[in-house]
Amino acid sequence: MLAAGWFADKVGARKAFTFAALWWSVVTALTPLARGFWSLFAFRFALGAGEAPAYRW
């Protein structure tokens, strides 16, 4: 994801990975709250977006 690469370059790899790990944790914990296809889709999309900065590692 282009935005994740820009973010990692802007704040540094360590902060970007820390943010990604926190994002994964929060979204993973919220995923059981999904009440249908679209809410599950939104949670999974958010999880994927949070994984993007970790690709650089």
C-alpha positions as CSV (number, residue, x, y, z in Angstrom):
1,M,0.0,0.0,0.0
2,L,1.5,3.3,-1.0
3,A,0.2,5.2,2.0
4,A,1.9,2.7,4.4
5,G,5.3,3.1,2.6
6,W,5.0,6.9,2.9
7,F,4.0,6.5,6.6
8,A,7.0,4.2,7.3
9,D,9.4,6.6,5.6
10,K,7.9,9.6,7.4
11,V,7.9,8.2,11.0
12,G,10.6,5.5,10.7
13,A,10.4,1.7,10.6
14,R,10.3,1.2,14.3
15,K,7.3,3.5,14.9
16,A,5.5,2.2,11.8
17,F,5.8,-1.4,13.0
18,T,4.7,-0.5,16.5
19,F,1.7,1.3,15.1
20,A,0.9,-1.7,12.8
21,A,1.1,-4.1,15.7
22,L,-1.2,-2.0,17.9
23,W,-3.6,-1.7,14.9
24,W,-3.6,-5.5,14.4
25,S,-4.3,-6.0,18.1
26,V,-7.2,-3.6,18.3
27,V,-8.9,-4.7,15.1
28,T,-8.4,-8.4,15.8
29,A,-10.0,-7.9,19.2
30,L,-13.0,-6.0,17.6
31,T,-13.6,-8.5,14.9
32,P,-16.0,-10.7,16.9
33,L,-18.3,-7.7,17.1
34,A,-19.1,-8.1,13.4
35,R,-22.9,-8.5,12.9
36,G,-22.9,-9.5,9.2
37,F,-21.0,-9.7,6.0
38,W,-20.3,-6.0,5.6
39,S,-19.2,-5.4,9.1
40,L,-16.9,-8.4,8.9
41,F,-15.6,-7.1,5.6
42,A,-14.9,-3.7,7.2
43,F,-13.0,-5.3,10.1
44,R,-11.0,-7.5,7.8
45,F,-10.2,-4.6,5.4
46,A,-9.0,-2.6,8.4
47,L,-6.9,-5.5,9.5
48,G,-5.3,-5.7,6.1
49,A,-4.7,-1.9,6.0
50,G,-2.9,-2.2,9.4
51,E,-0.7,-5.0,8.1
52,A,0.6,-2.9,5.2
53,P,3.4,-1.0,7.2
54,A,4.8,-4.3,8.4
55,Y,5.5,-5.5,4.8
56,R,8.8,-3.6,4.9
57,W,10.2,-5.9,7.5
